Amino acid sequence: MKRIFGSRVVQADQRRRRNPHRTSQKATWLSRPKDNWPPATKSGLSMTLLDSSHGCQYFTFEHSRQYQKVQFDFLDAVESLDHQNIINLVHLHPSHIDGLLQVSEICRMGDDTQTAAEFIERALFTCESCFHPRFSLTLGTCRLDYKRPENRGFFIALFRQAVFVGMKGCYRTALELCKLILSFDPDGDPLCILLMLDFYALKSEQFELLVRLHEEWENHRHLSQMPNFAYSLALAMFNQATDHAQETHSADAKLQEALLMFPGLLLPLLDKCGIAADGRVLTHSFFNSHLIEPDALKQLSALYVGRCHACWKAPEVITWLEINVQKVLDLVDLGDPRVEEYKVKRATRYNGTPRNIHRHILMSEVKEALSSLPPEVTNGVVVTWDPLPPANPIISYTRPARARQGEQDQNALSLFFRSLLPNFNPNEIVEEEEQGAGGGDLRQGVATLMDTMRDLLNNIQPAPREGDQEDVPEQEEFD
């Protein structure tokens, strides 16, 4: 049979025989639906076209009355501090986006990346299943407003999908996902995709993309004022030149500009790469400016070093970097006017960090950048399915008033962990450590939770609704 029809045809026939009443999954771009995934046709999620102007179409996701009720139940489940309530909700409502995002993060924190990634794919599958007929992933003219809570789950799921596929080495796919997210709001960039697009472009060797993006966007987005773009653009131009056996003069100039504008990034980058700086660099005050840089600039530099240091480890790149570092020190010693000019720019342009950058750092979880976050972020309440929501949201419906339960004096760090592991109790951990338990019960609890998550993923089915037909003939789809 396999020789005649091919293994895929035979396997598909076997699946149909095992599930004679199952409806075939519609072909999707953002995920690969599995046979045990329930259809998302009755999720209660839909998409509406709001407006068309200036060559763009503005869409939004919408929640049905039933979906709104599930959303309220989800918030109740989180506030109950019992992870089983969240599991039960996702089991009954497997197309609930925030619930899928939440259990994905729980799995990721339990080091089960595979299961975490599958929950994200489930969320993307649900979103894609309800796209408006005119909503396109390829035109680049379809817009979504992050200020609308209904849209945020799609943004966040795409962001996490990009991270997951990047972890697998699928850098080109991660790059395309970044471009897709950016296309939904290129001016606002609510997840600061421009802070990681350069990384995936370098890793996938799409050097021309970085060069072209800089040429087209520099005038209105000032990409050269972002440390990551300043350094990555120079590296992309260097790689382009060496690939074609050309001179690196243009790349040299860009790297020297980056070093002059962001000198505080060099020593942390060399340290992360395991490269010892020479005596002149270590003793020169210019490259020690990171000690007195504005906090906002330190965050951006730490994010770049933590994420992109591997791109700078090649011997030929290190040699090129060292040569240009010496040239920059020569310029500094000669009194190049750009030194003072850029010093003033650093002091005036990086006085505060926008909320979307903090949101990006939290979602990226680059430890070097996380440690640089200010107290107003680290001491605040952060929920994984909607980290640092916009300060000016567009609200279409509100949660009914209800009595709040639970301790009112719990600190923000406890609330943060409870947003990931609702049964987390810091007091229990302290008691266990004092008694010599060493956190064994916590590890056992996390392991049990991971088993529950995997079982949920394998056996999840939508809750039956009144009027639903139990037996639906399968419909064949042909490309």
Secondary structure as the mmCIF struct_conf table of DSSP 4:
data_model
#
loop_
_struct_conf.conf_type_id
_struct_conf.id
_struct_conf.beg_label_comp_id
_struct_conf.beg_label_asym_id
_struct_conf.beg_label_seq_id
_struct_conf.end_label_comp_id
_struct_conf.end_label_asym_id
_struct_conf.end_label_seq_id
HELX_RH_AL_P HELX_RH_AL_P1 LYS A 2 PHE A 5
HELX_RH_AL_P HELX_RH_AL_P2 SER A 7 ARG A 18
BEND BEND1 ASN A 19 ASN A 19
TURN_TY1_P TURN_TY1_P1 PRO A 20 HIS A 21
HELX_LH_PP_P HELX_LH_PP_P1 ARG A 22 ALA A 27
BEND BEND2 TRP A 29 LEU A 30
TURN_TY1_P TURN_TY1_P2 ASP A 35 ASN A 36
BEND BEND3 TRP A 37 TRP A 37
HELX_LH_PP_P HELX_LH_PP_P2 PRO A 38 PRO A 39
TURN_TY1_P TURN_TY1_P3 THR A 41 LYS A 42
BEND BEND4 SER A 43 GLY A 44
STRN STRN1 LEU A 45 SER A 53
TURN_TY1_P TURN_TY1_P4 HIS A 54 GLY A 55
STRN STRN2 CYS A 56 HIS A 63
HELX_RH_AL_P HELX_RH_AL_P3 ARG A 65 GLU A 79
TURN_TY1_P TURN_TY1_P5 SER A 80 LEU A 81
HELX_RH_AL_P HELX_RH_AL_P4 HIS A 83 LEU A 92
TURN_TY1_P TURN_TY1_P6 PRO A 94 SER A 95
HELX_RH_AL_P HELX_RH_AL_P5 ILE A 97 MET A 109
TURN_TY1_P TURN_TY1_P7 GLY A 110 ASP A 111
HELX_RH_AL_P HELX_RH_AL_P6 THR A 113 SER A 129
TURN_TY1_P TURN_TY1_P8 CYS A 130 CYS A 130
TURN_TY1_P TURN_TY1_P9 PRO A 133 ARG A 134
BEND BEND5 LEU A 137 GLY A 140
STRN STRN3 CYS A 142 LEU A 144
TURN_TY1_P TURN_TY1_P10 TYR A 146 LYS A 147
BEND BEND6 ARG A 148 ARG A 148
HELX_RH_AL_P HELX_RH_AL_P7 PRO A 149 MET A 167
TURN_TY1_P TURN_TY1_P11 LYS A 168 GLY A 169
HELX_RH_AL_P HELX_RH_AL_P8 TYR A 171 PHE A 184
BEND BEND7 ASP A 185 ASP A 185
TURN_TY1_P TURN_TY1_P12 PRO A 186 GLY A 188
TURN_TY1_P TURN_TY1_P13 PRO A 190 LEU A 191
HELX_RH_3T_P HELX_RH_3T_P1 ILE A 193 LEU A 195
TURN_TY1_P TURN_TY1_P14 MET A 196 MET A 196
HELX_RH_AL_P HELX_RH_AL_P9 LEU A 197 LYS A 203
TURN_TY1_P TURN_TY1_P15 SER A 204 GLU A 205
HELX_RH_AL_P HELX_RH_AL_P10 PHE A 207 ARG A 221
HELX_RH_3T_P HELX_RH_3T_P2 LEU A 223 GLN A 225
BEND BEND8 MET A 226 MET A 226
HELX_RH_AL_P HELX_RH_AL_P11 PRO A 227 ASP A 243
TURN_TY1_P TURN_TY1_P16 HIS A 244 ALA A 245
HELX_RH_AL_P HELX_RH_AL_P12 HIS A 249 MET A 261
HELX_RH_3T_P HELX_RH_3T_P3 PRO A 263 LEU A 265
HELX_RH_AL_P HELX_RH_AL_P13 LEU A 266 CYS A 273
TURN_TY1_P TURN_TY1_P17 GLY A 274 GLY A 274
HELX_LH_PP_P HELX_LH_PP_P3 ALA A 276 ASP A 278
HELX_RH_AL_P HELX_RH_AL_P14 GLY A 279 THR A 283
BEND BEND9 SER A 285 SER A 285
HELX_RH_3T_P HELX_RH_3T_P4 PHE A 286 ILE A 292
BEND BEND10 GLU A 293 GLU A 293
HELX_RH_AL_P HELX_RH_AL_P15 ASP A 295 CYS A 308
HELX_RH_3T_P HELX_RH_3T_P5 HIS A 309 TRP A 312
BEND BEND11 ALA A 314 ALA A 314
HELX_RH_AL_P HELX_RH_AL_P16 PRO A 315 ASP A 333
TURN_TY1_P TURN_TY1_P18 LEU A 334 GLY A 335
HELX_RH_AL_P HELX_RH_AL_P17 PRO A 337 ARG A 349
BEND BEND12 ASN A 351 GLY A 352
HELX_RH_AL_P HELX_RH_AL_P18 ARG A 355 SER A 364
TURN_TY1_P TURN_TY1_P19 GLU A 365 GLU A 365
HELX_RH_AL_P HELX_RH_AL_P19 LYS A 367 LEU A 370
TURN_TY1_P TURN_TY1_P20 SER A 371 SER A 372
HELX_RH_AL_P HELX_RH_AL_P20 PRO A 375 THR A 378
TURN_TY1_P TURN_TY1_P21 ASN A 379 ASN A 379
BEND BEND13 GLY A 380 GLY A 380
TURN_TY1_P TURN_TY1_P22 THR A 384 TRP A 385
BEND BEND14 ASP A 386 LEU A 388
BEND BEND15 ALA A 391 ASN A 392
BEND BEND16 SER A 396 SER A 396
HELX_LH_PP_P HELX_LH_PP_P4 ARG A 399 ALA A 401
BEND BEND17 GLY A 406 GLY A 406
BEND BEND18 GLN A 408 GLN A 408
HELX_RH_AL_P HELX_RH_AL_P21 ALA A 412 LEU A 420
BEND BEND19 LEU A 421 LEU A 421
TURN_TY1_P TURN_TY1_P23 PRO A 422 ASN A 423
HELX_RH_AL_P HELX_RH_AL_P22 PRO A 426 GLU A 434
TURN_TY1_P TURN_TY1_P24 GLN A 435 GLY A 436
TURN_TY1_P TURN_TY1_P25 GLY A 438 GLY A 439
HELX_RH_AL_P HELX_RH_AL_P23 GLY A 440 ASN A 459
HELX_LH_PP_P HELX_LH_PP_P5 PRO A 462 PRO A 464
TURN_TY1_P TURN_TY1_P26 GLU A 466 GLY A 467
BEND BEND20 GLU A 470 GLU A 470
#
